[in-house]
Amino acid sequence: MKNWIKISLSLMVIIVYATMVSSSAKKKFVAVAPPPPTFKVPSYAYTPPAHASISGNDLKILLVEPTYNSKFKYADYRIFTDFKKFMSGDINESLTTKGYLVRGPFETYEGAMYTDKTESDLLLNIELDLDLNDQNINWKGTEILVSGKKKTAVYTNIYKLDGYFTLSGKVNISISEPITKEKIWVKNVPLKQRMIRIASKNEYKTFRDYSLAFETEPTFANPFIPALQDYYKEILDIAWASLDPNELTTLKKYVKEIREKKKY
């Protein structure tokens, strides 16, 4: 009897130990899913090449926020609205560093008060004439059944996409008389072409529509950040080099002529 009890206890110990080892082994081999990708926060920052104001410059600049050309269909996407919004602040800082007196930046020309226009010497507009070419993006469609069967079956397509975009364009800087908006100085500078490679993980229902991908998929949107950060510095370097007080001071005489003709 005693031997039987000993044997039973031994078996119970063995079973408990085996269960603990098995449970421990299972825990060791449980795969932990990687965290989902998140949207990168762009770093749009610009430091003007010089930090001392240029003496003798009393030009008053009416500054309007940069705008996109009317054909740029991505202008209202958040990634691009943020891009130009940050830029207006750094253009303002660059102008101030050069010694200009700045009124603005105003979101639109119409947002400036009449006195802002009459008391300014020059109106500065910066147009971002960008093109985002998607001819090298491959849309791979798969037909799926929505409802019905055989003759009454209704199908739709879902798409995955990969490939690369080509970002290119130019920056158009113009100086105008602030009241009439008559242009008196223009400079157009091409931007270096950038290739943006993407590999989307999600599926989309609308062919060649990127709005949902930009807003909801970090894997799609994040590759644009380095290219836009490069463009940010490139555009601000162009603006810094172009807006020379010595050159712009000579434009005041044209402003005076225009106002006299228009009787302002």
Residue pairs with C-beta under 8 A, 6 or more apart in sequence:
37 218
37 219
37 222
38 218
39 218
39 221
39 222
40 218
40 222
40 225
42 79
42 82
42 83
42 225
42 228
42 229
43 229
44 82
44 83
44 86
44 87
44 90
44 229
44 232
45 90
46 90
46 93
46 94
46 232
46 233
46 236
48 93
48 94
48 97
48 98
48 240
49 240
50 97
51 97
52 97
53 96
53 97
53 98
53 99
54 98
54 99
54 245
55 99
56 99
57 98
57 99
57 100
57 245
57 249
58 101
59 100
59 101
59 121
59 122
59 245
59 248
59 249
59 252
60 100
60 101
60 102
60 103
60 119
60 120
60 121
60 122
61 95
61 100
61 101
61 102
61 103
61 104
61 120
61 121
61 122
61 123
61 124
62 103
62 104
62 106
62 112
62 116
62 117
62 120
62 122
62 123
62 124
62 178
63 88
63 91
63 92
63 95
63 102
63 103
63 104
63 105
63 106
63 124
64 104
64 105
64 106
64 107
64 108
64 109
64 112
64 123
64 124
64 125
65 84
65 85
65 87
65 88
65 104
65 105
65 106
65 107
65 108
66 84
66 87
66 88
66 91
66 126
66 127
66 128
67 84
67 125
67 126
67 127
67 128
68 75
68 80
68 84
68 127
68 128
68 129
68 130
69 127
69 128
69 129
69 130
69 172
72 80
72 128
72 129
72 130
72 131
72 132
74 80
74 132
74 210
74 214
75 81
77 211
77 214
77 215
78 214
78 215
79 214
79 221
79 224
79 228
83 228
83 231
83 232
84 128
86 232
87 126
87 232
87 235
87 236
88 105
89 105
90 236
91 105
91 126
91 236
91 239
92 102
92 104
92 105
94 236
94 239
94 240
94 243
95 102
95 124
95 243
96 102
98 240
98 243
98 245
99 245
100 243
100 245
103 112
103 116
103 119
103 120
104 112
104 116
106 112
106 116
109 123
109 181
116 178
117 123
117 178
117 179
118 178
118 179
118 264
120 178
121 178
121 252
121 255
122 175
122 176
122 177
122 178
122 248
122 251
122 252
122 255
123 175
123 176
123 177
123 178
123 181
124 173
124 174
124 175
124 243
125 173
125 174
125 175
125 176
126 171
126 172
126 173
126 174
126 235
126 239
127 171
127 172
127 173
127 174
128 169
128 171
128 235
129 169
129 170
129 171
129 172
129 188
130 167
130 168
130 169
130 191
131 166
131 167
131 168
131 169
132 165
132 166
132 167
133 165
133 166
133 167
133 168
134 165
134 208
134 210
135 166
136 163
136 164
136 165
136 166
137 161
137 162
137 163
137 164
137 165
137 198
138 161
138 162
138 163
139 159
139 160
139 161
139 207
139 208
140 159
140 160
140 161
140 162
141 157
141 158
141 159
141 207
142 157
142 158
142 159
142 160
143 155
143 156
143 157
144 155
144 156
144 157
144 158
145 153
145 154
145 155
146 154
146 155
146 156
147 153
147 154
148 154
156 205
157 205
157 207
158 203
158 204
158 205
159 203
159 204
159 205
159 207
160 200
160 202
160 203
160 204
161 198
161 200
161 204
161 213
162 198
162 199
162 200
163 197
163 198
164 195
164 196
164 197
164 198
165 195
165 196
165 198
165 224
166 193
166 194
166 195
166 196
167 193
167 194
167 195
167 196
167 224
167 227
167 231
168 191
168 193
168 194
169 190
169 191
170 188
170 189
170 190
170 191
171 188
171 189
171 191
171 235
171 238
171 239
172 186
172 187
172 188
173 186
173 187
173 188
173 189
173 238
173 239
173 242
173 243
174 183
174 185
174 186
174 187
175 183
175 184
175 185
175 186
175 248
175 251
176 182
176 183
176 184
177 184
177 254
177 255
177 258
177 259
178 255
179 259
179 262
179 264
180 258
180 259
180 262
180 264
182 258
184 251
184 254
184 255
184 258
185 248
185 251
187 242
189 238
189 242
191 231
191 234
191 235
192 230
192 234
194 227
194 230
194 231
196 223
196 224
196 227
197 223
198 219
198 220
198 223
199 219
200 213
200 217
200 219
200 220
201 217
201 219
202 213
202 216
202 217
202 219
202 220
204 212
204 213
206 212
210 220
213 220
213 221
214 220
214 221
215 221
